[in-house]
């Protein structure tokens, strides 16, 4: 719950971090996928400027999931060997069945994303579930720009972490 995070000094410090220019070129994903991510990043900025927090949250969550999924696909063997890899009947599930949660915890286990990203990515994952209006109504959630900015910062931090790794050799 972000209201708890708002009081958390580490949350404020995380928001203040500057992750520099986003460089998707350093992430081992197909060029066509990079183009799609670039388009999403531009749209996120437009939504922030337009004060559309719910759209930002959804775009950040789905973009984070897409990026982690692509990195996992490029590193299938090591992701499947993680203790955190999701299983069904003793076998690792195919990537098409991995959730954002699965991708977050396996990426952390491999050291691909930092603990600060993991901590706040779980909140982004939870807020992204408000894509279902009934869930939003049930939990009486009203999106705010603070929440949107945090989701965007999580995505930026994840991209910075992914850019810093050589995923073909993770």
C-alpha positions as CSV (number, residue, x, y, z in Angstrom):
1,X,0.0,0.0,0.0
2,X,1.5,3.3,-1.1
3,X,0.1,5.3,1.7
4,X,2.5,3.4,4.0
5,X,5.4,4.1,1.5
6,X,4.6,7.8,1.5
7,X,5.8,7.9,5.1
8,X,8.8,5.7,4.4
9,X,11.9,7.8,3.9
10,X,13.4,5.2,1.6
11,X,10.5,5.8,-0.7
12,X,11.2,9.6,-0.8
13,X,14.9,8.8,-1.4
14,X,14.0,6.4,-4.2
15,X,11.9,9.1,-5.9
16,X,14.7,11.5,-5.7
17,X,17.2,9.2,-7.4
18,X,18.4,10.2,-10.9
19,X,18.9,7.1,-13.1
20,X,20.2,9.2,-16.0
21,X,19.1,8.9,-19.6
22,X,17.3,5.7,-20.4
23,X,19.3,3.6,-22.8
24,X,17.5,0.6,-24.2
25,X,20.3,-0.1,-26.6
26,X,22.3,-1.7,-23.7
27,X,19.5,-4.3,-23.1
28,X,19.7,-7.5,-25.1
29,X,16.2,-7.4,-26.7
30,X,15.1,-7.2,-30.3
31,X,15.1,-3.8,-32.0
32,X,11.4,-4.0,-32.8
33,X,10.7,-4.6,-29.1
34,X,12.9,-1.6,-28.2
35,X,10.9,0.6,-30.5
36,X,7.7,-0.5,-28.8
37,X,9.2,0.3,-25.4
38,X,10.4,3.7,-26.6
39,X,6.8,4.4,-27.8
40,X,5.5,3.4,-24.3
41,X,8.0,5.6,-22.5
42,X,7.0,8.6,-24.6
43,X,3.3,7.8,-23.9
44,X,4.1,7.6,-20.2
45,X,5.6,11.0,-20.3
46,X,2.5,12.4,-22.1
47,X,0.3,10.8,-19.5
48,X,2.4,12.3,-16.7
49,X,2.2,15.7,-18.3
50,X,-1.6,15.3,-18.7
51,X,-2.0,14.3,-15.1
52,X,-3.4,10.8,-16.0
53,X,-2.1,8.7,-13.1
54,X,-4.1,5.5,-13.8
55,X,-2.8,5.4,-17.3
56,X,0.8,5.9,-16.1
57,X,0.5,3.1,-13.6
58,X,-0.9,0.6,-16.2
59,X,1.7,1.5,-18.8
60,X,4.6,1.3,-16.3
61,X,3.4,-2.1,-14.9
62,X,2.9,-3.6,-18.3
63,X,6.1,-2.2,-19.7
64,X,8.1,-3.5,-16.8
65,X,6.5,-6.9,-17.3
66,X,7.3,-6.9,-21.0
67,X,10.9,-5.9,-20.4
68,X,11.5,-8.6,-17.8
69,X,9.8,-11.2,-19.9
70,X,12.0,-10.4,-22.9
71,X,15.2,-10.6,-20.8
72,X,13.9,-13.9,-19.4
73,X,13.4,-15.2,-22.9
74,X,16.9,-14.3,-23.8
75,X,18.2,-16.0,-20.7
76,X,15.8,-19.0,-20.6
77,X,18.2,-21.5,-19.1
78,X,19.3,-19.4,-16.1
79,X,15.8,-18.1,-15.4
80,X,14.4,-21.6,-15.4
81,X,17.1,-22.8,-13.0
82,X,16.2,-20.2,-10.3
83,X,14.7,-21.3,-7.0
84,X,12.0,-18.7,-7.6
85,X,11.0,-20.0,-11.0
86,X,7.3,-20.9,-10.9
87,X,6.5,-24.5,-11.1
88,X,3.6,-26.7,-11.7
89,X,3.7,-30.4,-10.9
90,X,7.5,-30.3,-10.4
91,X,8.3,-28.6,-13.7
92,X,9.1,-25.0,-14.4
93,X,6.2,-23.3,-16.1
94,X,6.6,-22.0,-19.6
95,X,7.4,-18.2,-19.7
96,X,4.0,-17.5,-21.2
97,X,2.6,-18.5,-17.8
98,X,4.9,-16.4,-15.7
99,X,3.4,-13.5,-13.8
100,X,5.0,-10.1,-13.2
101,X,5.6,-11.4,-9.6
102,X,7.5,-14.4,-11.0
103,X,9.6,-12.2,-13.2
104,X,10.4,-9.8,-10.4
105,X,11.6,-12.4,-7.9
106,X,13.6,-14.4,-10.4
107,X,15.2,-11.2,-11.8
108,X,16.2,-10.3,-8.2
109,X,17.5,-13.8,-7.5
110,X,19.8,-13.4,-10.5
111,X,20.9,-9.9,-9.5
112,X,19.4,-8.4,-12.6
113,X,17.4,-5.8,-10.7
114,X,18.2,-4.2,-7.4
115,X,16.4,-4.6,-4.1
116,X,15.0,-1.0,-4.3
117,X,13.4,-1.9,-7.6
118,X,12.0,-5.1,-6.2
119,X,10.5,-3.4,-3.1
120,X,8.7,-0.8,-5.1
121,X,7.9,-3.0,-8.1
122,X,5.7,-5.2,-6.0
123,X,3.5,-2.1,-5.3
124,X,3.4,-1.3,-9.0
125,X,2.3,-4.8,-9.6
126,X,-0.5,-4.5,-7.1
127,X,-1.7,-1.1,-8.4
128,X,-1.6,-2.4,-11.9
129,X,-4.4,-4.8,-10.9
130,X,-6.7,-1.8,-10.7
131,X,-7.0,-2.2,-14.5
132,X,-10.2,-4.1,-13.4
133,X,-12.7,-1.4,-12.4
134,X,-14.4,-3.7,-10.0
135,X,-11.1,-4.2,-8.1
136,X,-10.5,-0.5,-8.0
137,X,-14.0,0.1,-6.6
138,X,-13.8,-2.8,-4.1
139,X,-10.6,-1.4,-2.7
140,X,-11.7,2.2,-3.0
141,X,-8.6,3.2,-4.8
142,X,-8.2,6.7,-6.3
143,X,-5.0,7.1,-8.3
144,X,-2.8,10.1,-7.5
145,X,0.2,11.5,-9.3
146,X,2.5,10.5,-6.5
147,X,1.6,6.9,-7.2
148,X,2.1,7.4,-10.9
149,X,5.5,9.1,-10.4
150,X,6.6,6.2,-8.2
151,X,5.5,3.7,-10.9
152,X,7.5,5.6,-13.4
153,X,10.5,5.7,-11.2
154,X,10.4,2.0,-10.7
155,X,10.3,1.5,-14.4
156,X,13.3,3.9,-14.9
157,X,15.3,2.1,-12.1
158,X,14.5,-1.3,-13.7
159,X,15.7,-0.1,-17.1
160,X,18.8,1.3,-15.5
161,X,19.5,-2.0,-13.8
162,X,18.8,-4.0,-17.0
163,X,21.1,-1.6,-19.0
164,X,23.9,-2.2,-16.5
165,X,23.9,-6.0,-17.1
166,X,25.1,-8.0,-20.0
167,X,22.1,-10.3,-20.2
168,X,23.6,-12.7,-22.7
169,X,26.1,-13.6,-20.0
170,X,23.9,-13.2,-16.9
